[in-house]
Amino acid sequence: MHYPDPHPSGAVERLRVGKLQHYLGKLEDAQSNFRQAYDMMKVTHGTDHPLINEVRRKLEECQAELRRVQSS
């Protein structure tokens, strides 16, 4: 499926893909999708929307795991 950017459904789709990638251990790919979802949601959902907070949390978790993996 392709949505014109930025589209609310496209932002949520990026979040879902990022979650799956994070679960599968594909941290760099997940980080990229979380960042894209965040950037899109700032426009489509606004900075006070609960999903923006979820994306921010998932991005921080992913970045922490990446630092941990890279330091070992």
N, C-alpha and C positions, 0 to 999 in steps of 0.2 A: 504494500500500500504506500502511496506517496501523497503527502500533503504539502501544500505550498508553505514555505517557511515565513514567519513562525506560525504554527497552527497548534491549538491546544491539544488536539489528539496526537500530533507528532511529538509534542513534548512529553506527554504521558507514555507514549510508546518508547521513547528513549529511556525514560525512567525504568520501565519494565525490562527492557533489554539489558540495561545496566545492572539491575538486580540479578537477573539470570547469569550474567557474566561474572558478577561478584561471587555468587554462589558456586560457580564452576571454577573459581580461582583465576579467572582471566582479568586480573586486577587492572592492567593498563587499559584494556578495552573498556572495562566497566567505568574507570575514571573518565575516559573520553566521553562516554555516553551520559554519565552524570553531569559533566560540565556542559554538554550540549543541552541537556534537559533543563538545567538551571538557567542557562542563558535564554532559552526559549520561554520558559515559564515566567521569567521576570517580565517579559513583554505580554504574554498571553494570559497569565493568571494574576500578576501583580506580586509585589514583594511581601505582602501580608498573608498570602494564601497558605493554608496548611501544607499543601504539596511542596511548596518551595522549601519549607522547613525540613520535610522528609528528604528531599533531594540533597539539601545542604548536609544533613546528618549522614546520609549514605556516602556522599563524597568525602566527608571527613573520615569515616570509617575506612573507606577504601585507601585513602592517602596514608592513614596510620598503618594499615597492613602492608602497603607498598614500602614504607620506610623500614618496617620491621624485617621484611623479606630482604631488602637491599642491604641492611646492616649485618645480616647473618652470613 
